[in-house]
Amino acid sequence: MKTTKKNLIILAVAALSLVACQKQETRVPEIAPDQDEILVSYPGGTYEITYNLTNPVEGGRILADCNEEATWIHNITTLTGKVSFEADENTSDTERTATITITYEYPEGEISCEVSIRQGAAGQQPSPGGEDPYIENLTGNIEAPSDGGDYEINYTIHNPEDNGQISTSCNAQWITGLTDSDGKITFTVLPNEGGVRETKITIEYIWLEGKTSIEVNVKQDELEVNPDEEVFELEVSDITYSSAFCKVTPKNEDMRHLAMVVDQSLVAGFSDEEWFEDDMMVFQQTADMFGISLQQYLDTYRIHSGYLEFTVTGLDPDTDFYLYAYGIDNSGSYPELITRICKKPFTTEKLEVVEGEIVLDVEIYEQNATIVATPWDDNLLYYVDWMSESLLNQKGYTSGTIEERLVDYTYDWMLSYLSFWPIESLGYYGPKSVSFKITKPDDTYYAFAYVLNEDATAGSEVFLKTITNGSEISSASVRKASNDYLMKKNIDERPVRPE
């Protein structure tokens, strides 16, 4: 038994020694470029150096720089397995060279390798230093105006192989129709509706024994908009107590824009930037409710191009509003205001005030209805709302006159809020509009209002309008309106009536 234990101890010691020896044999990192020399055509452009890194260690990083004398080399960028750089056009009559050093730093030390860069003199190709194929860009980088257009890149392959093939690629959606034919790459740059943008087109030559590539930079100007000029023509007509017909005509039909109506008191004193950020805050809240991103919400529901007309409903009577519009760039990580905010003021009509009465008017279009209430005294707290016969019956309010049933139902739900909401939060002062949908044309709907006491009881008679057959209103005019999705709402903190 003792002998067995000794043997086990000896085996364990031997195993530990073996592990220790294995740890000491850790291989050191090595780095080597795929090509010792990169040939750059005289127009310059973007080029790549590919390299292989073996035995990387935790905490290591790649660095790259160029000798100080080569000021024509800049924008050196390190990526996994490659280093890209930009070369200026050579306007001199002599060839020039540079050296890019790629360094791998790690906790125990550093290693490096060097790659020679050689650029041909003006109008000449660089003299080849070997037999490997390389691509010469004969066009240089591309700069396009905001309206885009068709472009071409001319190139040549030096030292081509019999089995060599060209491929082109670009990951920008605004570059389309990328085609290669006989040393010429053609493509289309789409119109730019936002700020300056850049991308790269990669040209790669692949043969049996290897590959080489170059990148051509494509830069497009931003949409040309003068922020100081009126870039929209705004018109407001057919103004009623709660609706208005709006026209928005941008001077640049390609510009993406946003147009809405807002109560002037909600944006009083705002700069254009503050106004824009306030819009984005409201839109972000709505996008969150929809479960989509802000950019998706704007593209789907808010942003337009070209001429726009709409009827906005749900406006308060006798209130100052703005129809406003601005250019917007939604292509980046966050929307950007690209013009000044243009606005057209207008004021909704005021219902005739009748002493001792809350005057009601109703506007209906298809399923959309708006109640407009105007009290005889703006200092009176009152309540205005809608109700349907089916909902009253469903809630159990079936006995008494319709006025009594409406007041009883309203009082009961208000009573549950009075312990933590002030009575003022349940009612209104001054003219007010309330919007709702007529979802059941065969149902009977009621528009009603009355003065509100401090204990939520009725302080006056109930002023009532009855809606039947979806559009027939007792003693009220009927006006056409559309949905109110273009109306900007402030965040209402009053409690919501239970349904």
Buried (B, 14 or more C-beta within 10 A) or exposed (E): EEEEEEEEEEEEEEEEEEEEEEEEEEEEBEBEBBBEBBBBBBBBBBBBBBBEBEEBEEEBEBBBEBBEEBEBBEEBEBEEEBBBBBBBBBEEEEBBBBBBBBBBBBEEEBBEBEBBBBBBBBEBBBEBEEEBBBBBBBBBBBEBEBBBEEBEBBBEBBEEBEEBEBEBEBEBEBBEEBEBEEEEBEBBBBBBBBBEBEBBBBBBBBBEEBBBBBBBBBEBBBBEBEEEEEBBBBEBEEBBBBBBBBBBBBEBEBBBBBBBBBBBEBBEEEEBEEBBBBBBEBBBEBBEEEEBEBBEBBBEBBBBEEEBEBBBBBBBBBBEBBBBBBBBBBBEEEBBBBBBBBBBEBBBBBBEBEEEBBBBBBBBBEEBBBBBBBBBEEEBBBBBBBBBBBBBEEBEBEEEEBBEBBBBBBBBBBEEBBEEBEBEEBBBEBBBBBBBEBEBEEBBBBBBBBBBBEEBBBBBEBBBBBBBEBBEBEEBEBBBBBBBEBBBEEEEEEBEBEE
